[in-house]
Each structure stands twice: as C-alpha cells, then as structure tokens.
Amino acid sequence: MNDYYGSWRAMEELYEEGKVRAIGVCNFYPERLADLCLNARIKPMVNQVELHPFFAQTGALETMKEFDVQPEAWGPMAEGKPQYLGLSIK
C-alpha cells in the first residue's frame, strides 16, 4: 500500500481547491478504511469494491456504513462463468 496517506493528502488538497467533486478509495479492506477515516481531514466519500451476489462483503459494507462511506460496486459479469447467465459455450 506504500504511502497512501501522502496520496490521500494530495487528493484532499484537490478537493479543497475545487478541482474534484469527490474523493474516494478502491479495494480498501475494512481495517484500512477505518484507519484512513480516523486519521484524515476529509474521509473518503466512496470505496469501490468487488461486490455482487457471489461476493457480498457484508463486513466491508458494515464498516462503510459506520463511517458514512458510499460503496461503489464493481464485479465482472458472473465472474466469467457463463453457466450463471444461462449460457453455454461450445
């Protein structure tokens, strides 16, 4: 994860200067997200995580709710498994 605090401070500056409308993180585990929220001037507004019926991430969602961070879901269509879509590959 290197220096994510330094990167976050740079994004906070962009936000305060009005150059961006929202700042957030991607794939932050609940513990890492809580750490950033507790130690940043501006907490993340979103956390983009893999989230779909086969990977619910309830713990991550609870942490995001606790810190008022909006989840943004991403997920490959049925994890590349055509049988989940009712398709057959020949």
N, CA, C and O atoms as a DFTB+ gen file, in Angstrom:
360 C
 N C O
     1  1       0.827      -1.195       0.000
     2  2       0.000       0.000       0.000
     3  2       0.867       1.254       0.000
     4  3       0.353       2.347      -0.238
     5  1       2.124       1.133       0.251
     6  2       3.043       2.266       0.242
     7  2       2.511       3.446       1.040
     8  3       1.917       3.258       2.101
     9  1       2.718       4.662       0.539
    10  2       2.340       5.870       1.268
    11  2       0.944       6.333       0.856
    12  3       0.802       7.334       0.153
    13  1      -0.073       5.616       1.285
    14  2      -1.418       6.039       0.895
    15  2      -1.849       7.293       1.635
    16  3      -2.749       7.996       1.176
    17  1      -1.222       7.591       2.777
    18  2      -1.540       8.856       3.465
    19  2      -1.097      10.051       2.622
    20  3      -1.836      11.028       2.501
    21  1       0.094       9.984       2.043
    22  2       0.586      11.064       1.192
    23  2      -0.303      11.250      -0.028
    24  3      -0.628      12.377      -0.403
    25  1      -0.690      10.152      -0.637
    26  2      -1.594      10.220      -1.797
    27  2      -2.934      10.813      -1.391
    28  3      -3.525      11.603      -2.127
    29  1      -3.408      10.421      -0.209
    30  2      -4.699      10.921       0.255
    31  2      -4.632      12.426       0.524
    32  3      -5.566      13.155       0.192
    33  1      -3.532      12.895       1.124
    34  2      -3.385      14.338       1.371
    35  2      -3.426      15.120       0.064
    36  3      -4.011      16.201       0.006
    37  1      -2.813      14.583      -0.979
    38  2      -2.843      15.247      -2.292
    39  2      -4.278      15.319      -2.811
    40  3      -4.678      16.337      -3.376
    41  1      -5.049      14.262      -2.628
    42  2      -6.449      14.286      -3.080
    43  2      -7.286      15.247      -2.235
    44  3      -8.188      15.904      -2.756
    45  1      -6.993      15.332      -0.939
    46  2      -7.692      16.297      -0.085
    47  2      -7.457      17.722      -0.584
    48  3      -8.383      18.534      -0.610
    49  1      -6.222      18.024      -0.978
    50  2      -5.904      19.355      -1.499
    51  2      -6.684      19.640      -2.777
    52  3      -7.232      20.731      -2.933
    53  1      -6.741      18.685      -3.683
    54  2      -7.510      18.859      -4.920
    55  2      -8.984      19.113      -4.618
    56  3      -9.624      19.948      -5.258
    57  1      -9.513      18.385      -3.640
    58  2     -10.915      18.555      -3.253
    59  2     -11.146      19.949      -2.672
    60  3     -12.114      20.620      -3.028
    61  1     -10.252      20.385      -1.775
    62  2     -10.405      21.693      -1.150
    63  2     -10.247      22.833      -2.151
    64  3     -10.839      23.898      -1.973
    65  1      -9.451      22.618      -3.208
    66  2      -9.271      23.627      -4.253
    67  2     -10.430      23.624      -5.249
    68  3     -10.488      24.476      -6.136
    69  1     -11.345      22.678      -5.108
    70  2     -12.492      22.589      -6.008
    71  2     -12.174      21.971      -7.355
    72  3     -12.964      22.087      -8.292
    73  1     -11.027      21.317      -7.464
    74  2     -10.636      20.704      -8.738
    75  2     -11.300      19.352      -8.963
    76  3     -11.392      18.885     -10.098
    77  1     -11.759      18.728      -7.896
    78  2     -12.516      17.470      -7.985
    79  2     -13.742      17.586      -7.079
    80  3     -13.720      18.307      -6.082
    81  1     -14.799      16.878      -7.430
    82  2     -16.042      16.971      -6.653
    83  2     -16.165      15.920      -5.575
    84  3     -16.944      16.089      -4.637
    85  1     -15.417      14.843      -5.685
    86  2     -15.491      13.768      -4.685
    87  2     -14.165      13.023      -4.707
    88  3     -13.496      12.939      -5.736
    89  1     -13.803      12.486      -3.551
    90  2     -12.589      11.672      -3.473
    91  2     -12.934      10.359      -2.772
    92  3     -13.794      10.311      -1.892
    93  1     -12.253       9.318      -3.177
    94  2     -12.527       8.022      -2.587
    95  2     -11.366       7.078      -2.775
    96  3     -10.298       7.457      -3.257
    97  1     -11.593       5.851      -2.387
    98  2     -10.579       4.813      -2.442
    99  2     -11.124       3.610      -3.189
   100  3     -12.307       3.556      -3.524
   101  1     -10.267       2.663      -3.443
   102  2     -10.666       1.462      -4.168
   103  2     -10.068       0.246      -3.472
   104  3      -8.869       0.197      -3.196
   105  1     -10.911      -0.721      -3.196
   106  2     -10.491      -2.002      -2.612
   107  2      -9.816      -1.868      -1.255
   108  3      -8.889      -2.620      -0.954
   109  1     -10.258      -0.934      -0.436
   110  2      -9.708      -0.813       0.911
   111  2     -10.401      -1.814       1.826
   112  3     -11.628      -1.834       1.921
   113  1      -9.620      -2.634       2.490
   114  2     -10.169      -3.564       3.470
   115  2     -10.779      -2.773       4.620
   116  3     -10.388      -1.628       4.845
   117  1     -11.727      -3.353       5.356
   118  2     -12.389      -2.620       6.435
   119  2     -11.426      -1.973       7.431
   120  3     -11.639      -0.828       7.831
   121  1     -10.378      -2.680       7.835
   122  2      -9.430      -2.132       8.807
   123  2      -8.680      -0.935       8.232
   124  3      -8.473       0.061       8.924
   125  1      -8.276      -1.030       6.975
   126  2      -7.532       0.044       6.313
   127  2      -8.440       1.250       6.109
   128  3      -8.003       2.387       6.285
   129  1      -9.691       1.021       5.742
   130  2     -10.648       2.108       5.558
   131  2     -10.899       2.828       6.878
   132  3     -10.908       4.058       6.923
   133  1     -11.104       2.070       7.950
   134  2     -11.329       2.674       9.263
   135  2     -10.122       3.519       9.672
   136  3     -10.288       4.621      10.195
   137  1      -8.923       3.017       9.440
   138  2      -7.704       3.755       9.767
   139  2      -7.652       5.083       9.022
   140  3      -7.350       6.117       9.618
   141  1      -7.940       5.063       7.736
   142  2      -7.912       6.301       6.951
   143  2      -9.000       7.260       7.416
   144  3      -8.748       8.457       7.552
   145  1     -10.184       6.763       7.657
   146  2     -11.289       7.621       8.107
   147  2     -10.972       8.300       9.432
   148  3     -11.339       9.456       9.643
   149  1     -10.306       7.603      10.305
   150  2      -9.994       8.149      11.626
   151  2      -8.810       9.107      11.618
   152  3      -8.633       9.874      12.565
   153  1      -7.997       9.077      10.564
   154  2      -6.773       9.868      10.542
   155  2      -6.680      10.884       9.419
   156  3      -5.640      11.526       9.268
   157  1      -7.713      11.051       8.636
   158  2      -7.690      12.004       7.526
   159  2      -8.539      13.229       7.861
   160  3      -9.493      13.146       8.635
   161  1      -8.178      14.360       7.269
   162  2      -9.005      15.566       7.440
   163  2     -10.372      15.366       6.775
   164  3     -11.413      15.701       7.340
   165  1     -10.336      14.816       5.567
   166  2     -11.556      14.544       4.809
   167  2     -11.613      13.037       4.596
   168  3     -10.703      12.455       4.006
   169  1     -12.668      12.411       5.071
   170  2     -12.750      10.960       4.907
   171  2     -13.212      10.615       3.492
   172  3     -13.844      11.435       2.828
   173  1     -12.900       9.413       3.035
   174  2     -13.323       9.006       1.698
   175  2     -14.838       9.078       1.549
   176  3     -15.583       8.780       2.482
   177  1     -15.269       9.471       0.379
   178  2     -16.699       9.546       0.105
   179  2     -17.207       8.236      -0.483
   180  3     -18.375       7.886      -0.315
   181  1     -16.326       7.513      -1.174
   182  2     -16.675       6.218      -1.761
   183  2     -15.529       5.236      -1.559
   184  3     -14.370       5.622      -1.409
   185  1     -15.887       3.950      -1.560
   186  2     -14.911       2.872      -1.586
   187  2     -15.394       1.893      -2.644
   188  3     -16.403       1.212      -2.459
   189  1     -14.667       1.828      -3.755
   190  2     -15.042       0.931      -4.842
   191  2     -14.504      -0.461      -4.524
   192  3     -13.294      -0.651      -4.402
   193  1     -15.402      -1.427      -4.392
   194  2     -15.022      -2.800      -4.047
   195  2     -15.754      -3.796      -4.925
   196  3     -16.817      -3.500      -5.470
   197  1     -15.175      -4.980      -5.054
   198  2     -15.876      -6.056      -5.756
   199  2     -17.087      -6.445      -4.915
   200  3     -16.954      -6.795      -3.743
   201  1     -18.238      -6.381      -5.511
   202  2     -19.473      -6.627      -4.766
   203  2     -20.532      -7.156      -5.733
   204  3     -20.924      -6.464      -6.672
   205  1     -20.985      -8.370      -5.499
   206  2     -22.011      -8.988      -6.340
   207  2     -22.618     -10.155      -5.568
   208  3     -22.136     -10.474      -4.481
   209  1     -23.648     -10.796      -6.087
   210  2     -24.328     -11.860      -5.336
   211  2     -23.420     -12.997      -4.872
   212  3     -23.728     -13.672      -3.890
   213  1     -22.313     -13.213      -5.564
   214  2     -21.413     -14.293      -5.187
   215  2     -20.300     -13.822      -4.254
   216  3     -19.479     -14.626      -3.811
   217  1     -20.269     -12.523      -3.954
   218  2     -19.239     -11.958      -3.079
   219  2     -19.840     -10.731      -2.392
   220  3     -19.649      -9.598      -2.835
   221  1     -20.570     -10.978      -1.304
   222  2     -21.392      -9.945      -0.671
   223  2     -20.612      -8.948       0.184
   224  3     -21.057      -7.809       0.328
   225  1     -19.495      -9.317       0.746
   226  2     -18.662      -8.434       1.564
   227  2     -19.435      -7.698       2.661
   228  3     -19.341      -6.476       2.776
   229  1     -20.181      -8.425       3.448
   230  2     -21.008      -7.798       4.488
   231  2     -20.173      -7.032       5.510
   232  3     -20.588      -5.965       5.964
   233  1     -19.009      -7.554       5.879
   234  2     -18.147      -6.851       6.834
   235  2     -17.672      -5.512       6.293
   236  3     -17.665      -4.511       7.009
   237  1     -17.276      -5.499       5.024
   238  2     -16.823      -4.255       4.398
   239  2     -17.967      -3.253       4.327
   240  3     -17.769      -2.063       4.573
   241  1     -19.161      -3.729       3.993
   242  2     -20.318      -2.834       3.910
   243  2     -20.679      -2.250       5.275
   244  3     -21.066      -1.085       5.368
   245  1     -20.557      -3.047       6.325
   246  2     -20.840      -2.544       7.675
   247  2     -19.869      -1.430       8.058
   248  3     -20.269      -0.420       8.638
   249  1     -18.590      -1.620       7.731
   250  2     -17.592      -0.600       8.042
   251  2     -17.866       0.673       7.246
   252  3     -17.775       1.776       7.786
   253  1     -18.200       0.526       5.975
   254  2     -18.512       1.707       5.153
   255  2     -19.712       2.459       5.722
   256  3     -19.714       3.690       5.770
   257  1     -20.724       1.724       6.149
   258  2     -21.897       2.369       6.734
   259  2     -21.524       3.096       8.025
   260  3     -21.987       4.211       8.264
   261  1     -20.697       2.477       8.848
   262  2     -20.274       3.074      10.116
   263  2     -19.581       4.424       9.898
   264  3     -19.760       5.356      10.683
   265  1     -18.781       4.519       8.817
   266  2     -18.035       5.748       8.556
   267  2     -18.683       6.617       7.485
   268  3     -18.079       7.586       7.026
   269  1     -19.901       6.283       7.083
   270  2     -20.646       7.054       6.089
   271  2     -19.880       7.164       4.769
   272  3     -19.803       8.235       4.167
   273  1     -19.320       6.042       4.334
   274  2     -18.616       5.949       3.061
   275  2     -19.515       5.160       2.110
   276  3     -19.957       4.057       2.434
   277  1     -19.778       5.726       0.952
   278  2     -20.669       5.090      -0.018
   279  2     -19.953       3.954      -0.737
   280  3     -18.882       4.173      -1.302
   281  1     -20.516       2.743      -0.731
   282  2     -19.901       1.674      -1.515
   283  2     -20.189       1.874      -3.002
   284  3     -21.290       2.269      -3.386
   285  1     -19.201       1.602      -3.813
   286  2     -19.373       1.599      -5.264
   287  2     -18.973       0.211      -5.737
   288  3     -17.810      -0.176      -5.627
   289  1     -19.923      -0.528      -6.256
   290  2     -19.689      -1.929      -6.605
   291  2     -19.082      -2.078      -7.993
   292  3     -19.419      -1.355      -8.931
   293  1     -18.186      -3.031      -8.083
   294  2     -17.712      -3.486      -9.375
   295  2     -17.685      -5.001      -9.323
   296  3     -17.532      -5.590      -8.253
   297  1     -17.828      -5.607     -10.435
   298  2     -17.740      -7.059     -10.493
   299  2     -17.850      -7.523     -11.924
   300  3     -18.706      -7.050     -12.672
   301  1     -17.003      -8.431     -12.304
   302  2     -17.106      -8.975     -13.651
   303  2     -18.422      -9.724     -13.805
   304  3     -18.883     -10.382     -12.873
   305  1     -19.005      -9.625     -14.952
   306  2     -20.295     -10.255     -15.224
   307  2     -20.230     -11.739     -14.905
   308  3     -19.620     -12.509     -15.646
   309  1     -20.853     -12.143     -13.811
   310  2     -20.929     -13.546     -13.365
   311  2     -19.557     -14.182     -13.244
   312  3     -19.412     -15.393     -13.407
   313  1     -18.546     -13.366     -12.959
   314  2     -17.197     -13.882     -12.750
   315  2     -16.711     -14.713     -13.939
   316  3     -15.920     -15.640     -13.765
   317  1     -17.174     -14.389     -15.132
   318  2     -16.727     -15.123     -16.303
   319  2     -17.261     -16.539     -16.385
   320  3     -16.705     -17.366     -17.107
   321  1     -18.334     -16.835     -15.658
   322  2     -18.911     -18.177     -15.641
   323  2     -20.241     -18.146     -16.393
   324  3     -21.272     -17.813     -15.810
   325  1     -20.226     -18.487     -17.673
   326  2     -21.433     -18.368     -18.483
   327  2     -22.612     -19.194     -17.975
   328  3     -23.761     -18.863     -18.266
   329  1     -22.347     -20.265     -17.218
   330  2     -23.449     -21.092     -16.723
   331  2     -24.347     -20.290     -15.773
   332  3     -25.535     -20.592     -15.657
   333  1     -23.799     -19.266     -15.088
   334  2     -24.605     -18.447     -14.190
   335  2     -25.560     -17.541     -14.961
   336  3     -26.545     -17.050     -14.409
   337  1     -25.265     -17.326     -16.227
   338  2     -26.112     -16.477     -17.063
   339  2     -27.062     -17.298     -17.919
   340  3     -27.823     -16.746     -18.714
   341  1     -27.022     -18.604     -17.761
   342  2     -27.861     -19.465     -18.563
   343  2     -27.322     -19.652     -19.975
   344  3     -28.078     -20.009     -20.879
   345  1     -26.032     -19.419     -20.177
   346  2     -25.419     -19.542     -21.486
   347  2     -24.582     -20.816     -21.551
   348  3     -24.150     -21.347     -20.527
   349  1     -24.367     -21.283     -22.746
   350  2     -23.472     -22.419     -22.901
   351  2     -22.409     -22.048     -23.928
   352  3     -22.706     -21.439     -24.955
   353  1     -21.201     -22.414     -23.644
   354  2     -20.074     -22.137     -24.541
   355  2     -19.666     -23.443     -25.197
   356  3     -19.445     -24.446     -24.519
   357  1     -19.569     -23.426     -26.504
   358  2     -19.174     -24.644     -27.245
   359  2     -17.805     -24.492     -27.820
   360  3     -17.304     -25.408     -28.473
